[in-house]
Amino acid sequence: VLYEIIKQLLLLNYETSKIESLAQLWKQHILNGVQNRWERTEELLKITEIYALLGKTSEFDDTFQEVLNTSMGPTW
């Protein structure tokens, strides 16, 4: 749900800081509450996309590193 909300806010050119706050909340939820690797990796990739669109390089790098830490590769 947060992904769809954030996409709409991006289209409306909403305040970047508020969108970033939602993305951080989403990321913390995924890191703390989702243990299934398939679900976790997919959600973290969506979050990296949001950070890239916002131009948040540091957050993008941190989140992508979490993807790499979580993922066991595409054919595992």
ZIHU-V961467 format. One record per backbone hydrogen bond with DSSP energy under -0.5 kcal/mol. NH is the residue of the N-H (numbers start at 0). CO is the residue of the C=O. If there is no record, write none. Layout:
NH&CO / NH&CO
This chain:
4&0 / 5&1 / 6&2 / 7&3 / 8&4 / 9&5 / 10&6 / 11&7 / 12&9 / 13&8 / 18&14 / 19&15 / 20&16 / 21&17 / 22&18 / 23&19 / 24&20 / 25&21 / 26&22 / 27&23 / 28&24 / 29&25 / 30&26 / 31&27 / 32&28 / 33&29 / 34&32 / 39&35 / 40&36 / 41&37 / 42&38 / 43&39 / 44&40 / 45&41 / 46&42 / 47&43 / 48&44 / 49&45 / 50&46 / 51&47 / 52&48 / 53&49 / 54&50 / 54&51 / 55&50 / 56&54 / 59&55 / 60&56 / 61&57 / 62&58 / 63&59 / 64&60 / 65&61 / 66&62 / 67&63 / 68&64 / 69&65 / 70&66 / 75&72
